[in-house]
Amino acid sequence: MILFLLFSYVDSLSLEQAIDLAFARSPVYYESKITYDKSRVLFYQSLSNLLPTISTSATYTKSEYRGFETSTYTGSMGLTIPLFDLDILSSIFVSGRQVKGNSIQHKSNIANLIVRLKTAYYNLITAQELLESSEITIERAEENLALVRTKYELGAASRLELLQGEVFHLSALQDRARAKTQHITAQEEMKSILGITNDVHPTDTLSVPDDAELPPLDSLLVVLQKVNYNIRVAQELRNVAKLDLISSYLAFLPKISFFYGYNFSSDSLIFDFQYYRDNATTNYGVSISFPIFELKSLIFKYLNAKKEFQLKEITEKRILLETEKSLRTTYYALRESHERLGFARKSLDAAGEASAIAKEQYALGAISFLDFLASEKDLYEVKVSYTSALSDYYVQRASLSYVLGELSFNEER
């Protein structure tokens, strides 16, 4: 399916197809994925520091003293293995934590991408429906205007009724212009998220949701710290800062390594491996490095690590409070949108019935043309309200799923 979408003209897409296309084309997804892969490379690089380090060197030296020239060929090969180096161990633990944090951040970016895509898709459906509704309203306005013009020419309608018909027609044209702008805006947002240049035509529709009850807010607040991506990323950043602080303590300890190598020196260049083995000097032993002359930098490193850890603790508390606020506001916004959707649906049924009655009564001469146009205008505005309420419900539901993070991630993908 993805290959078909990539190599064909993208026209009609369902929401599921749009999500698959976003994972295949979206720059946002690949930027996040490469960042995560880069952190894994850094982790493996830190692990490689535990492996032996082999070094080789070759030197040719020509000396001249009182007219006499001498040539010297020297070479060396050495192997060093760290036995006790807490800097290496600390970098491994820190990079491992960073991999975990970037993994959570990658999932957060995916969830955010899906929320943005769903919001844009729902807005595109809404804009398309509003554009279609405005076209229908224009057709009815033109029919009403043609009818009142005919009556006006026959003397059966007043100048006021004619002007009212023209005003209603012009108002419908303005509504269509706004709907076109909203449709273009939604199209550009979809194309930007999907990384494509063709217009997208949604095939899915927004169905009326069931009257399912939301779980209690208190139960969601209990699990929020375990499932929300922003909080979990902040926790991992605090853990990384804590490891940095511990490593700044351990940096005062000496470093111990084992070395083994060969040194060779000759006044002529000889291509005989056995000769080099017989005349090479073997060196091996244990090296201990004390950071005596690095105390100034180590002290400032410790002070910076301490402040960084304090900063990450405060940041974690701030993000926790902000996320709890976001959960509460999104939770109640979803409840409100569901209630407004129910009211809008009842209003649409009532407005549709009122418009049909008004049309019959106007044909019988029981109501004025202004009253008839008012019912038509009310019907269009109620349609707009209902469509907007339905879209807002789905957007708020997607926003709540993003706040709940891990609880909804498996459902999204």
C-alpha positions as CSV (number, residue, x, y, z in Angstrom):
1,M,0.0,0.0,0.0
2,I,2.8,2.4,0.9
3,L,4.6,1.7,-2.4
4,F,1.4,2.4,-4.3
5,L,1.0,5.7,-2.5
6,L,4.6,6.7,-3.0
7,F,4.6,6.1,-6.8
8,S,1.1,7.1,-7.7
9,Y,-0.8,10.4,-7.8
10,V,-2.1,10.9,-4.2
11,D,-5.7,11.8,-4.5
12,S,-8.1,10.1,-2.0
13,L,-6.8,8.9,1.4
14,S,-8.3,7.4,4.4
15,L,-7.0,8.3,7.8
16,E,-5.1,5.0,8.1
17,Q,-3.5,5.5,4.7
18,A,-2.5,9.1,5.7
19,I,-0.8,7.7,8.8
20,D,1.1,5.1,6.8
21,L,2.1,7.8,4.3
22,A,3.3,10.1,7.1
23,F,5.6,7.3,8.4
24,A,6.9,6.8,4.9
25,R,7.4,10.5,3.8
26,S,7.1,12.9,6.8
27,P,10.4,14.7,7.5
28,V,9.3,15.1,11.2
29,Y,9.3,11.3,11.6
30,Y,12.7,10.7,9.9
31,E,14.3,13.6,11.8
32,S,13.2,12.0,15.1
33,K,14.3,8.5,14.0
34,I,17.7,9.7,12.9
35,T,18.2,11.5,16.3
36,Y,17.3,8.3,18.1
37,D,19.7,6.2,15.9
38,K,22.4,8.8,16.5
39,S,22.1,8.3,20.3
40,R,22.5,4.6,19.9
41,V,25.6,5.1,17.9
42,L,27.0,7.2,20.7
43,F,26.2,4.5,23.2
44,Y,28.1,1.8,21.2
45,Q,31.0,4.3,20.8
46,S,31.2,4.6,24.6
47,L,31.2,0.8,24.9
48,S,34.0,0.6,22.5
49,N,36.2,2.5,24.9
50,L,36.5,-0.7,27.0
51,L,38.2,-2.5,24.1
52,P,42.0,-2.5,23.9
53,T,43.6,0.4,22.1
54,I,46.4,-0.5,19.7
55,S,48.9,2.2,18.6
56,T,51.8,2.0,16.2
57,S,54.4,4.5,15.1
58,A,57.5,4.6,12.8
59,T,60.1,7.3,12.7
60,Y,63.1,8.0,10.4
61,T,65.7,10.4,11.9
62,K,68.8,11.8,10.1
63,S,71.4,13.5,12.3
64,E,74.5,15.5,11.4
65,Y,77.4,16.3,13.7
66,R,80.7,17.8,12.6
67,G,80.3,16.5,9.1
68,F,79.3,13.0,10.1
69,E,75.7,11.9,9.2
70,T,73.8,9.2,11.0
71,S,70.4,7.7,10.2
72,T,68.1,6.0,12.7
73,Y,65.0,4.0,12.1
74,T,62.7,3.5,15.1
75,G,59.3,1.8,15.5
76,S,56.9,0.9,18.2
77,M,53.7,-1.0,18.7
78,G,51.7,-0.8,21.9
79,L,48.4,-2.1,23.4
80,T,46.6,-0.4,26.2
81,I,43.7,-1.9,28.2
82,P,41.7,0.2,30.7
83,L,41.5,-1.6,34.1
84,F,40.0,1.1,36.2
85,D,38.6,4.2,34.4
86,L,35.4,5.6,35.9
87,D,35.2,8.2,33.2
88,I,34.6,5.4,30.6
89,L,32.1,3.6,32.9
90,S,30.3,6.9,33.6
91,S,30.0,7.7,29.9
92,I,28.6,4.2,29.2
93,F,25.9,4.6,31.9
94,V,25.1,8.2,30.8
95,S,24.9,7.3,27.1
96,G,22.7,4.3,28.0
97,R,20.3,6.6,29.8
98,Q,20.3,9.0,26.9
99,V,19.4,6.2,24.5
100,K,16.4,5.4,26.8
101,G,15.4,9.0,26.9
102,N,15.7,9.4,23.2
103,S,13.6,6.3,22.7
104,I,10.8,7.8,24.8
105,Q,11.3,11.1,22.9
106,H,11.0,9.3,19.6
107,K,7.7,7.7,20.7
108,S,6.5,11.2,21.9
109,N,7.4,12.6,18.5
110,I,5.5,9.9,16.7
111,A,2.4,10.4,19.0
112,N,2.6,14.2,18.4
113,L,2.9,13.6,14.6
114,I,-0.2,11.4,14.7
115,V,-2.1,14.0,16.7
116,R,-1.1,16.7,14.2
117,L,-2.1,14.5,11.3
118,K,-5.5,13.6,12.8
119,T,-6.2,17.2,13.6
120,A,-5.4,18.3,10.1
121,Y,-7.4,15.4,8.6
122,Y,-10.4,16.3,10.7
123,N,-10.1,19.9,9.8
124,L,-9.9,19.0,6.2
125,I,-13.1,16.9,6.5
126,T,-14.8,19.8,8.2
127,A,-13.6,22.4,5.6
128,Q,-14.8,20.1,2.8
129,E,-18.2,19.6,4.4
130,L,-18.5,23.4,5.0
131,L,-17.6,24.1,1.4
132,E,-20.2,21.6,0.2
133,S,-22.8,23.1,2.6
134,S,-22.0,26.6,1.4
135,E,-22.5,25.5,-2.2
136,I,-25.9,24.1,-1.4
137,T,-26.8,27.3,0.5
138,I,-25.8,29.4,-2.6
139,E,-27.9,27.2,-4.8
140,R,-30.9,27.7,-2.5
141,A,-30.1,31.4,-2.3
142,E,-30.0,31.7,-6.1
143,E,-33.3,29.9,-6.4
144,N,-34.9,32.1,-3.8
145,L,-33.5,35.2,-5.4
146,A,-34.8,34.2,-8.8
147,L,-38.2,33.5,-7.3
148,V,-38.5,36.9,-5.5
149,R,-37.3,38.7,-8.7
150,T,-40.1,37.1,-10.6
151,K,-42.6,38.1,-8.0
152,Y,-41.1,41.6,-7.9
153,E,-41.5,42.0,-11.7
154,L,-45.1,40.8,-11.3
155,G,-45.7,43.1,-8.4
156,A,-46.3,40.3,-5.9
157,A,-43.1,41.1,-3.9
158,S,-41.8,44.4,-2.5
159,R,-38.5,46.1,-3.1
160,L,-37.5,45.2,0.5
161,E,-38.0,41.5,-0.1
162,L,-35.9,41.7,-3.3
163,L,-33.1,43.4,-1.4
164,Q,-33.4,40.8,1.4
165,G,-32.9,38.1,-1.2
166,E,-29.9,39.8,-2.6
167,V,-28.4,40.2,0.9
168,F,-28.9,36.6,1.7
169,H,-27.3,35.6,-1.6
170,L,-24.3,37.8,-1.0
171,S,-24.0,36.4,2.5
172,A,-23.9,32.9,1.1
173,L,-21.1,33.9,-1.3
174,Q,-19.1,35.3,1.6
175,D,-19.6,32.1,3.6
176,R,-18.3,30.1,0.6
177,A,-15.2,32.3,0.3
178,R,-14.4,31.7,4.0
179,A,-15.0,28.0,3.5
180,K,-12.5,28.0,0.6
181,T,-9.9,29.7,2.7
182,Q,-10.4,27.2,5.5
183,H,-10.2,24.3,3.0
184,I,-6.9,25.7,1.5
185,T,-5.4,26.1,4.9
186,A,-6.3,22.5,5.9
187,Q,-4.9,21.2,2.6
188,E,-1.5,23.0,3.1
189,E,-1.3,21.7,6.7
190,M,-1.9,18.1,5.4
191,K,0.6,18.4,2.6
192,S,3.2,19.8,5.0
193,I,2.8,17.0,7.5
194,L,2.8,14.3,4.8
195,G,5.7,15.8,2.9
196,I,3.8,15.8,-0.4
197,T,2.7,18.4,-3.0
198,N,-0.6,16.9,-4.2
199,D,-4.0,17.8,-2.7
200,V,-5.5,15.3,-0.3
201,H,-9.1,14.3,-0.5
202,P,-10.3,12.5,2.7
203,T,-12.4,9.4,2.2
204,D,-13.3,8.9,5.8
205,T,-16.2,10.7,7.4
206,L,-16.8,11.9,11.0
207,S,-19.5,9.6,12.4
208,V,-21.5,10.5,15.4
209,P,-19.7,8.9,18.4
210,D,-21.3,6.6,20.9
211,D,-22.3,7.8,24.3
212,A,-19.3,6.1,26.0
213,E,-18.3,7.4,29.4
214,L,-14.8,8.6,30.1
215,P,-12.9,6.9,32.9
216,P,-12.6,9.0,36.1
217,L,-10.1,11.8,36.0
218,D,-8.5,10.7,39.3
219,S,-7.7,7.3,37.8
220,L,-6.0,9.0,34.8
221,L,-4.0,11.3,37.1
222,V,-2.7,8.3,39.0
223,V,-1.1,6.7,35.9
224,L,-0.1,10.0,34.3
225,Q,3.6,9.9,35.4
226,K,4.0,6.4,34.0
227,V,2.4,7.0,30.6
228,N,2.9,10.6,29.6
229,Y,5.9,11.0,27.3
230,N,6.9,14.6,28.4
231,I,7.1,13.5,32.0
232,R,9.0,10.4,31.2
233,V,11.5,12.3,29.1
234,A,12.0,14.8,31.9
235,Q,12.6,11.9,34.3
236,E,15.2,10.5,32.1
237,L,16.9,13.9,31.7
238,R,17.0,14.2,35.5
239,N,18.6,10.7,35.7
240,V,21.2,11.6,33.1
241,A,22.0,14.8,35.1
242,K,22.3,12.7,38.3
243,L,24.7,10.3,36.6
244,D,26.8,13.3,35.4
245,L,26.9,14.5,39.0
246,I,28.1,11.1,40.3
247,S,30.7,10.9,37.5
248,S,32.0,14.4,38.5
249,Y,32.6,12.9,42.0
250,L,34.4,9.9,40.6
251,A,36.6,12.0,38.3
252,F,38.8,12.7,41.3
253,L,39.9,9.1,41.5
254,P,43.0,7.8,39.6
255,K,42.8,5.9,36.3
256,I,44.6,2.5,36.0
257,S,45.4,0.8,32.7
258,F,47.6,-2.0,31.5
259,F,50.1,-1.5,28.6
260,Y,52.1,-3.9,26.5
261,G,54.3,-3.0,23.5
262,Y,57.5,-3.4,21.5
263,N,60.2,-0.8,20.6
264,F,62.8,-1.2,17.9
265,S,65.7,1.0,16.8
266,S,68.2,0.4,14.0
267,D,70.6,2.5,11.9
268,S,69.4,0.8,8.7
269,L,66.1,-0.2,7.2
270,I,65.8,-4.0,7.2
271,F,62.9,-5.9,5.8
272,D,63.2,-9.0,8.0
273,F,60.4,-9.6,10.5
274,Q,62.5,-12.2,12.5
275,Y,65.3,-9.6,12.9
276,Y,62.8,-7.1,14.4
277,R,61.5,-9.7,16.8
278,D,65.0,-10.7,17.9
279,N,66.2,-7.1,18.5
280,A,62.9,-5.5,19.8
281,T,62.5,-4.3,23.3
282,T,59.4,-5.5,25.1
283,N,57.6,-3.1,27.5
284,Y,54.7,-3.9,29.7
285,G,53.3,-2.8,33.0
286,V,50.5,-0.9,34.8
287,S,50.0,2.9,34.4
288,I,48.3,4.9,37.1
289,S,47.2,8.5,36.3
290,F,46.4,10.9,39.2
291,P,44.4,14.1,38.3
292,I,46.5,16.2,40.6
293,F,46.9,19.1,38.1
294,E,43.3,18.9,36.9
295,L,41.6,19.8,40.2
296,K,40.5,23.2,39.0
297,S,38.6,21.9,36.0
298,L,37.3,18.9,38.1
299,I,35.9,21.2,40.8
300,F,34.1,23.4,38.2
301,K,32.8,20.3,36.4
302,Y,31.3,19.2,39.7
303,L,29.7,22.5,40.4
304,N,28.2,22.7,36.9
305,A,26.9,19.1,37.2
306,K,25.3,19.9,40.6
307,K,23.5,22.9,39.2
308,E,22.4,21.0,36.1
309,F,20.9,18.3,38.3
310,Q,19.0,20.9,40.4
311,L,17.8,22.5,37.2
312,K,16.5,19.1,35.8
313,E,14.7,18.4,39.1
314,I,12.9,21.8,38.9
315,T,12.1,21.2,35.2
316,E,10.6,17.8,36.0
317,K,8.3,19.3,38.6
318,R,7.3,22.1,36.2
319,I,6.5,19.6,33.4
320,L,4.6,17.4,35.8
321,L,2.4,20.4,36.9
322,E,1.9,21.6,33.4
323,T,1.0,18.1,32.2
324,E,-1.5,17.6,35.0
325,K,-3.1,20.9,34.0
326,S,-3.2,19.8,30.4
327,L,-4.8,16.5,31.3
328,R,-7.5,18.3,33.3
329,T,-8.3,20.9,30.7
330,T,-8.3,18.4,27.8
331,Y,-10.4,16.0,29.8
332,Y,-13.1,18.6,30.5
333,A,-12.8,20.1,27.0
334,L,-13.6,16.6,25.6
335,R,-16.6,16.3,27.9
336,E,-17.8,19.7,26.9
337,S,-17.3,19.0,23.2
338,H,-19.3,15.8,23.6
339,E,-22.2,17.7,25.3
340,R,-22.0,20.5,22.6
341,L,-22.2,17.8,19.9
342,G,-25.4,16.4,21.4
343,F,-27.0,19.9,21.6
344,A,-25.8,20.7,18.0
345,R,-27.3,17.5,16.7
346,K,-30.7,18.3,18.3
347,S,-30.4,21.8,17.0
348,L,-29.7,20.5,13.5
349,D,-32.8,18.3,13.5
350,A,-34.9,21.2,14.8
351,A,-33.5,23.7,12.3
352,G,-34.1,21.2,9.4
353,E,-37.7,20.7,10.4
354,A,-38.2,24.5,10.9
355,S,-36.8,25.2,7.5
356,A,-39.1,22.7,5.8
357,I,-42.2,24.2,7.7
358,A,-41.1,27.7,6.8
359,K,-40.8,26.8,3.1
360,E,-44.3,25.4,3.1
361,Q,-45.7,28.4,5.0
362,Y,-44.0,30.9,2.7
363,A,-45.5,29.1,-0.3
364,L,-48.9,29.5,1.3
365,G,-48.2,33.1,2.1
366,A,-48.5,32.5,5.9
367,I,-45.0,34.1,6.7
368,S,-43.0,36.8,5.1
369,F,-40.0,36.4,2.9
370,L,-37.7,37.7,5.6
371,D,-38.9,35.0,8.0
372,F,-38.3,32.4,5.3
373,L,-34.8,33.7,4.7
374,A,-34.1,33.7,8.5
375,S,-35.0,30.0,8.7
376,E,-32.7,29.3,5.8
377,K,-29.9,31.2,7.4
378,D,-30.5,29.5,10.8
379,L,-30.3,26.1,9.0
380,Y,-26.9,26.9,7.5
381,E,-25.5,28.3,10.7
382,V,-26.7,25.2,12.7
383,K,-25.0,23.0,10.1
384,V,-21.8,24.9,10.5
385,S,-22.0,24.6,14.3
386,Y,-22.8,20.9,14.1
387,T,-19.9,20.2,11.7
388,S,-17.5,22.2,13.9
389,A,-18.7,20.5,17.0
390,L,-18.2,17.1,15.5
391,S,-14.7,18.0,14.3
392,D,-13.8,19.5,17.7
393,Y,-14.9,16.3,19.5
394,Y,-12.5,14.2,17.5
395,V,-9.7,16.7,17.8
396,Q,-10.1,16.8,21.6
397,R,-10.2,13.1,21.8
398,A,-6.9,12.9,19.8
399,S,-5.4,15.5,22.2
400,L,-6.4,13.5,25.2
401,S,-4.8,10.4,23.7
402,Y,-1.5,12.3,23.3
403,V,-1.5,13.4,26.9
404,L,-2.1,9.8,28.0
405,G,0.9,8.8,25.9
406,E,1.7,5.1,26.4
407,L,-2.0,4.2,27.1
408,S,-3.0,5.1,23.5
409,F,0.3,4.6,21.6
410,N,-0.4,0.9,20.8
411,E,-3.9,1.8,19.6
412,E,-2.5,4.4,17.3
413,R,0.1,2.1,15.7
